[in-house]
Amino acid sequence: MYKIFMLIALPALVIGWIAYVLWERKMREEEKKLPKPESQRLKKTKSEISDWAQKMAAYEPPKIKRKYEDEEDEDQQQDNPDKPE
């Protein structure tokens, strides 16, 4: 009785595993063909980065108004504090 059970069960088990491996391989190949779905978090991060990049492209640094003559006078005063203007 045990021999009959093993003669039927082992080949059935082997055939089942072979079918499973072939099915898994087929499913993996189909998944590789499909584009990877984007999560909500990834979409949000991409939109935030693109918004930031647009802001940085439009950014103009503030222009510093310098009066070079005044700065030179101040530098000279700091060098010679005894000398009146």
PyMOL commands that set and color helices and strands:
alter all, ss='L'
color gray80, all
select helices_A, chain A and resi 2-33+40-58+68-79
alter helices_A, ss='H'
color red, helices_A
deselect
rebuild
show_as cartoon
